[in-house]
Amino acid sequence: MPVNLPELNPASLTPIKGVRLGWAESNIKKLNRKDLLVIEIADNSSVSGVFTQNRFCAAPVTLCKKHLAAVKNNQVASIKALVINTGNANAGTGEQGMLDAITTCQHLAENMDIPVESILPFSTGVILEHLPINKILAGLPLAVANLKNNNWADAATTIMTTDVAPKAYSTQVKIGREQVTITGISKGAGMIHPNMATMLGYVATDANITQSLLDEITKEVADLSFNCISVDGDTSTNDSFIVIATGKSNAPAITSREDAGFKEVFNALLETSQYLAKAIIRDGEGATKFITVNVNGALSIEEAKTIGFSIGKSPLVKTAMFASDPNLGRVLAAIGYASRECKSLEDLDTSLLELYFGDTLVAEKGGRAASYKEKVGQAIMNKAEIDITVELHRGNESATIWTCDFSYDYVKINAEYRT
Amino acid sequence: MPVNLPELNPASLTPIKGVRLGWAESNIKKLNRKDLLVIEIADNSSVSGVFTQNRFCAAPVTLCKKHLAAVKNNQVASIKALVINTGNANAGTGEQGMLDAITTCQHLAENMDIPVESILPFSTGVILEHLPINKILAGLPLAVANLKNNNWADAATTIMTTDVAPKAYSTQVKIGREQVTITGISKGAGMIHPNMATMLGYVATDANITQSLLDEITKEVADLSFNCISVDGDTSTNDSFIVIATGKSNAPAITSREDAGFKEVFNALLETSQYLAKAIIRDGEGATKFITVNVNGALSIEEAKTIGFSIGKSPLVKTAMFASDPNLGRVLAAIGYASRECKSLEDLDTSLLELYFGDTLVAEKGGRAASYKEKVGQAIMNKAEIDITVELHRGNESATIWTCDFSYDYVKINAEYRT
């Protein structure tokens, strides 16, 4: 079961003016389950995305980038629809995969009477199998017929693969007297170590944000949310994170960082994205612990993040967490070898650093803290939520990453599931 | 049980003239087991070492580097003894740890009547616990009294921690009419992803090799053996690899790469080191498969090695191997995200690469090979030894890495064992 992930209450999700969602059961991998989602976006919305850097990126990822470029080059006015299928990733599928992604967009374009370049396609599920394109084409009209503005909870369920629970979040902020709403959904449980973004994340707001500013915000928010999580260190071929700003609220447009409401909307987008990213970790394959790693006092954010992930990806740390074992040694070893991936850490002075489990100092001066009692560490490890903090005392930069433990069930799930 | 690791036959290990080994049972962690080893080395031998790059490197590693430097600076004539304890790594032990390592060397120096700087100390086992120094000091005279030239098999057993089986190897080559012998031992099963060398590896030869040439050879051999293996991607705090050349054979001295016998001795040292490195993988924690990843056609060795380890470290690939699942998709995804750790791979053209399981082409042109039958892939995966080959078709460099699968037992061993 997911670690402290509250059950999704559909009533908690506020619709976004200018966004409608429709799903279908198109039998892509299993019968009688929602597996195809269409998201309709109002004219002249700003839409930004960040995508996996996996060189084996899926055909739909390549097509998404092409269609977003078409907006930038004024070939089409704006992105008008997203189409997402689960059950099949359309990755490692060669030229046929690209044809299938284009065909999907073409049929949806005809059905919705919009330009094909105004559609962003996404796929998630099994790699290396060709899309069952006829099933998807048959499902598209059903999904379009089903478009509603309050379908967010069903949308979150539709995009699940090995996820145990749907993931969605809503929040609101005021710009002056005007309310702005932000609602998002995400999916993912394994093959999670995003490079640009996670498996799939979609966040929409009715705020009015110019395209160029939304592009900046999307990258920054991704770096502080979906790019800070790891289940297993494997970067998916299909990671995509999309932010939609429809501009349908009555709040004034935000065209620069100095404009009224920028900070509030940025923070609300970040809050939503962090909730959704952390929800993926809470529902990580086989997860029994939710682990937050804070790294402070680094010379650069890269240093802090590398150490965070060095701890968060270590199979030895993750199996110790599964066993509720306050194993300082494995954490220190993982800090020590982080220099493999970040050259500037080669002169890390380990005698200066402090390691905390929760609020308890557990290691300093290159060894165990004299004040540390293992009983205290054990009590902290017994909890389902564990905070690890590293104070490097060499600079002023920080990073936080979120990860989960490594359990028998992780092996079981991945020895049995064919991605 | 280790994967295809032949049971060690003590008679297969040829003594090295100029090397004697003695062990003791000093109750460091467990009663009634060999846990302390002294290796005596003849005067004027060449001794070279490479060590972990973990910033939390253990006190003995720091002291080893200092004493090797003392030889270089002519403060002492040569290295005369190694002392190795298991059961405790003396890592993350701060200033006390350094004092304990020095005290160990001092007592051995007095007992053997040699300079303290001519001793290299090594520790392996639990991290963050202080050495039980009195037990070690009591054991040293017993180990010295026990020095014999045919104790190699017992030495291999003495240095084990979570290893299931001892690891040792012998080979001989001729230089002209003169026989040269090489014998080595290694240990390690978890926290294995060497950066300079593995947990512990010791190789000795009676060839006569100058110090400066042996330094070069040691680095090159380590890069092609112990630096090509990964069990779990965790780099230990104590990795050390030592090559000893006593010069006691009758073969002529080797002072340069052009000298008679250089090639033969280099290849024999490499053969020995690769056997010992692969033995660590065969005995990897929970291992049921021995996996060889060959990467050819890269622009650089770094590219080839990064892709090899990207496949070899992926928990998704390793759990699929455990399940004997010919999961091409996970292998392709791991190739695709290797650019995270090697910038030059950012322009990798995945449509050019070919992937082979054994001799069978399984993927090409960005997708599954048309000729590939899953039944064939399944038969290959069912074996205990699996070869994966990636042909990149972008350059002329190659690398081979060795790894094992990820099983329930890996989680079990590491959830229960306090390193």
Interface residues (C-beta under 8 A of the other chain):
Chain A: T52 Q53 N54 R55 F56 C57 A89 A91 G92 T93 G94 E95 Q96 G97 V126 I127 L128 G190 M191 H193 N195 D232 G233 D234 T235 S236 T237 K313 S314 P315 L316 T319 A320 F322 A323 D325 N327 L328 G329 R330 L332 A333 A334 I335 G336 Y337 A338 S339 R340 E341 L345 E346 L348 T350 S351 A363 K365 G366 G367 R368 F406 S407 Y408 Y410 V411 K412 N414 A415 E416 R418 T419
Chain B: Q53 N54 R55 F56 C57 A89 A91 G92 T93 G94 E95 Q96 G97 V126 I127 L128 G190 M191 H193 N195 D232 G233 D234 T235 S236 T237 K313 S314 P315 L316 T319 A320 F322 A323 D325 N327 L328 G329 R330 L332 A333 A334 I335 G336 Y337 A338 S339 R340 E341 L345 E346 L348 T350 S351 A363 K365 G366 G367 R368 F406 S407 Y408 Y410 V411 K412 N414 A415 E416 R418 T419
